[in-house]
């Protein structure tokens, strides 16, 4: 009854207001999940877990895809039968996690066959709270800015990183390992919550030191229902154009003349040049039979018209986390400044675009991050999917310049042999891992949305 009251308050609000009000409402959804699990009604609890996440985002997507975008479409959360159908349509095993007060994690595994498994993980015995453990594991990997020196290195740092990645594996994967597919080419889609959005799932290690990406083809999504909506979006795009993702109408940009942004004191500092991003863009443009936009030519004025018509978009530059326009949508992509334009393409500007891309790759730092809310990650990835993109590849930390160039070039090589984006990303990670074994060099990127 409480949930119905909360939900009656949301229709008619703007997206930003829905996100804000939802922050005050999430607790009720957690209480109800907790009560249902206590009654052993775990499938009902999964419906509530899905109902209590990314609702503003789901409604926004439904509205953007509607023939009348001004008409606020009410979209019902999926039933357990619909959730099973989404797993079947995606040809994937869905892994949905729900964190309850940093004390428990509920994990559901929905197989494409319709079988649903449930596990409850008790976190009370953890010496470090889960949120802190996720942050520490990222820091121990040696997170850095693209093209800059690594923060931590040496044998001790490596041992700590392994230890933390194994601990996260023990908490998040070990309890459900028996339900995951044995074929490494079968897709596993993680639907995380709160701090789990920042987990580098590909880099989680089992006791034998094997990375999760070696065993599974991995994707992520903010909610199960978002998968259904991005699938519908891709079908629409494919219906409009029968071409495959083999370089048709591609936009490739790398290492623009860098803009300046204010530092912590307010003084303008020019962003560092990225020679690796330029090499990457040129190599990818060659594979896709197009010309890369580099340096001073990569301005917002030059890129925006191409951005709205391109089927593949690859942007190799700096990604920024700040909310430059104070509109509640953090994130920006660095482009070349020109005239009165400061060279920043912000998440709020992307949000207002109408894009037709089947794939956007943000080969830049931290592009998968943003403000983590009850509604998911509010940032660049949300803006791109809202603007009409069915698949995006974003990064969970600041990526190193040279290994990223190798990984991305290999990704497009793989796409030309196999149109499945998820398999292509997995193979590119496995190839890069051979030359650059450190997870910070290959595990930052995650595919959100459609695998094919």
N, C-alpha and C positions, 0 to 999 in steps of 0.2 A: 504493500500500500504506500509506503514511504517513497519507493522508487517511482511509482506512478505519479505521485505529487511532484517529485523533482522533475520528471520528464514533461509534465504539463507546463512547466515554467519556461522551457527552452524554445518552442516554436516561435518564429517571428524575430528571434534575436539575430544579430550579426554573427559571423563566424568567430570573431575575436571575443564577443560576449559569451557565446556558447562555451568556448574553451575556458574562459575565466570562471563562469558559474559552475562548470563541471568539476573544477578543482575543489569546490565546497561539497560536492555530492559523492565523490568516489568511495568514501568510507561505507556508505549504505550498501553498495554493490559488494564490497568485501565481506561485510557482516552476513549478507544473505548467502554468499558462496560458502562461508564458514559453517553456517547453519545447515545448508543442504548437504555438505560433505559429512557433517556429523550424523546426518540421517542416512548416509550412504547413497544419497541421490546425486551421484557424481556427474551424470549426463545433464541433469537440470542445472547443476552448478556451472558446467561449461557454457550453457546458454547465457547464464547471468554474467560470467567472465567476459563473454563476447559482447554482451549488451552494455557492459560497464567500461568499454574502451573505444576510443576513436569515433564516438558517435557524431561529433561535430564534423569530423573529416568525412565520414560515410555520407552524411547528409549533404555536405558540400559537393562531393563527387557526384552524387545522384542529381543534384541541382545543376551542376556544370554539364552533365550529359543529357539533361532534359531538353526537349525541343523548345520548351519555354523556360529559360533560365531564371526569369523573374518570379516564377511560380515556385514557392518553397515546397519541395516534395517531401512528404513524410515517408520515410523508408523504415520498415519494421526490422528489428534485429532478427538474425536467422534462427530457425528452430534447429534441433539436433539433426533432423532429417536433411535440412538444407545444408548444414555444416558438412555432413557426410557426402552430400552431392558435390559440394565445392572441392573436397579432397579428391573425389573421383574425376571431376572435370580437370583439375590441375595435374592429375596423374602424380600426386605427391602425398607424402606423409606429413601431416600438419602437427606441429608441436607448440601447443599454447601454454604459456606460463602465467601464473598469477601470484604476485607476492602479497602476503598477508602480514602486515605490521613488522616486516623484517624478522618474523618469527618462523614463518612457514612459506614454502613454495608449493603451489598446486601445479602439477604438470599433466596435461592431457595429450595423448597421442592419437590422432585420427588417421587411420590408414585409408588408402584409396579404395580398399575393399569394403569400407564402412565400419570396420571394427574400431571400437574406442577403448583405449586403456587409460588408467588414471594412477598417478603416484603422488604421494604427499611426502615432502622432504622437510624434516625438522631442522631449523637453523639455530636453535637455542644453544647448542653445544659449540657453535663457531666462536673462536676467540676474537675474530675480526668481524664486524657487521658486514653483510653481503655488499651493500653499496660501497663500503670502503675497500672490500676485497676486489671488486671490479675496477675501481680507480687504481688501486695498488698494482693489479696485474697489468694494466695498461702502462703505468709508469715504469714498471720493471722491464717491460718489453723495450723501453728506450724511445718513448715518443718524442718526435722532433719536428721542426718545420721543414717543409720541402726545400731541399738544397742546403740545409744547415747541418752543423755537426751534431752527433748524437749526445744525449745527456749522460746516460750511464753505459758503461761497457766493462769488459773484463769477465773473468770466470765467475766471480761472485754474483755479478748482475745476471749472468746467464742462468746460473743455478737457481736464483730467486725467481726469475721469470718462469722457468720450467715448473718450479714448485707451485707457483700461483696458478698457472694455466692448468696444471694437473688437479689442483684443488677445485677450481671452477668446473672442470670436467666431472669430478667426483660428485659435486652438488647437482649440476644441471643435466648431465648426460648419463652417468652411471646408472641412476635409478630406472631410466627408461631404455637403456641400450638394447635390452632384449626385444623391444617392440619396433626398433628401427630396421629399415630394409638392409639386407645383407649385400645386395648389388650396389657397388659404389656409384653407378650411373643413375640410380633411383633418386628422385628429388626429396629433400627434406626441407620444409619451410618452417622456420622459427617465427613465432608470433610472441615477442617478448613484452615485458612491461617495466615501467620505471627505469631503474639503473641498468636493467638487463639489455636495454637498447644499445648500450655501449660495449657489450661483451663481444670480443672477437671470436665468434663461434668457430670459424675455420681453423683457428690456432689452438683450440682447446686440446689438451693432450691426455691420452689414457696412460695407464701405469707402465705400459711398454714404451712410452714416448712417441706413440703414433698420433699424428694430428688428425682432427676430425675430418678435415678436407680430404685426407687420404682415403677415408672410408665412405664419405657421402658427398653428394652434390647439394650444396647449401644455398638457400635463399632466405630472405627475411620479409616480413610484412607487418604493418601496424595493427591489422585486425584481419580476421578470416574474411569478413564481408568486403574489405578493400580488395582482396584477391578476386572476388567475383566481379567487382566493378572495373578493375583494370583489365580483366579478361574480356568483358563486354566492350571496353574501349578499344582493345587490340582488334577484336573482330570487326568493329566499325572501320578502323583504319585499313584493315586488310580488304574489306569489301570495297572501299573507295579506290584502292590501288592494289593490283595483283602482283606487284613486284616484290621480290624478296629483299632481305637486308644485305644486299651485295654491293653497297656503295652507291645506291640510287639516292640522289639529292642529299648528299652528305655535307655537313658543315664541320670542318676541323679547324680548331684554333689552338695556338700554342705560344707561350712566352710573349705576351703582348708587351709593348712599352709600358712599364709598370706605373700605376698611379701612386700617389702619396696618400697616406691615411694618418689621422692623429694618433700619437702615442699616448701613454698614460698621463703625460703632463699637458696634452693638448697640442703639442708641437708636431707639425707635419713631417712624416718620415716616408721616404720612398721605399716601396716594397722591393725585395731582392730580385734580381734577374734570375731566370730559370733556364739555363742552356739545355738541360735534359728534356724539359717540356717542349722545347723547339725541335730537338732531334726526334722526339716522340711524335709530335704533330706531323712533321715532314714524312716520317716512315709510314704513319697511318694513312695520311692523305694519298700516298703512292699506292698503298694497298687498295684504297677505296676509289682510285681514279679521280681524284679531285685535287685542288690546290689549297694548301694550308694557309690560313690567315695568321701572319706572324708580325711581331713588332708593332710599328706605328699604324699598320693597316687594320689591326684588330680592334677597331673602335666600336662603341655601342651602336653608332649610326650605321656602320657597315654590317654589323653582325645581326641586329634585330630583324631586318627583312628576311634574311636567310634562316634565322632561327625559327620563324613561324612556318616556313614551308619545308624544312629539311626532315627527312625520315630518320637519319642518324645524326646525332650531335655529339661531338667530342671536344671538350674544353679542357686544355692542359694549362693551368695557371694557378694563382693563389686563391684559396677559398677563405673567406673571413666569417667570423662568428657573430660580429657585432650587429645590433639593430640600428643601422645608420639613420633610418628615417623615423625612428620611435613609433612604429606602427604596430608593434607587437609581433612582427615577423622577422626574426633575426636571420642573418646570413647574407652574403654578397659574393659575387664572382668578380675578380679583378680583370678589367679590360683596359685598352689604351685610352688615356684621356684625350679629348679633342674639344676645342672651343670652350663653351661653358660647362661641358660635361666632365665630371670628375673621374670617369672611368670605372665606376662601380655599378654592376648590374645587380640590384638587390632582390631578395626573395619576394618583397612586396611588388616589385615591378614584374617579376616572372609570373606571380600569382594572377596578374591582370591580362596575361597574354593568352592567345589561343594557339596551342602547339599541336602539330600533327606527327610528332616523332614517335617511332616505335621504341627507340632506345636513345637515352641521353646518358653520357658518361662524363662525370665531373672528376677529372683526373687532377685533383687538387687536395689541399689539406682540409680535414675536418668537415667535408661537405655533407656527411651523414649525421652530423651533430646539430644542436640547436637547443631550444628550451624544452626540457623533458617535462611534459604535463600529463595529467590523467588521460588526455586525448592523444597522447603519443608525442613524437618529436616534432616540434613546430620550428620549421626552418626551410632550407632549400629543397629538400626531398618532398616535403608536403606541397610546396608551391608548384613544383614541376608536375607532380601527379595530378594536382587540381587543374593545372593548365592543359591537361590532356595527354600526358606521356604515360604509356602503359608499362615501361620498364626503365629503371634508372640504376646506374652504378655509382655509389658514393663511398667516401672514405670515412673511417671511424677515428682516424687520428691524422697528424701531420705526416705526410708520406715522403720518403727519401726520393731524391730526384732521379738518379740513374736506374735503380731497380724498378721504379715505377714505369719508366720509359720502356724497359724490357718487357715488363708484365703486360702493359697495354698493347704493345706491338704484337705480342704473342696472342693476346685475346682476339684481336681482329683477324689474325692468321687463322685461328681456330674457327672463328665465325664463318670464314669463307669455306671451310671444309664441313661445317656443321652449324646449321642455323640456330641451334639451341644455345641461348645466351648463358644459361646456368652451367652447362657442360663446358662451354668455351672458357668461362671464367675459372672454373675448377682446373681445367687442363693448363691454363696460363699460370695459375698459382703453383701447380705441381712442377711445371717447367722452371719457373723463376726460383722456386725453392732449391733446385739443384745447384744453381750458381750463387744464390743468396739465401743460405739456410736459416737466417735469423727471421722470426715471424714478423718483426717490424717492417721488413723489406717486402713481404708478399701478402700479409694477412689483413691489411687495412680495409680492403674494398669489400663491399657487400652489394648483392643484387636485390633490389626491392621491386616487387610486382611480377610481371609475366616472365616465365622461363623461356618461352619459345619465341 
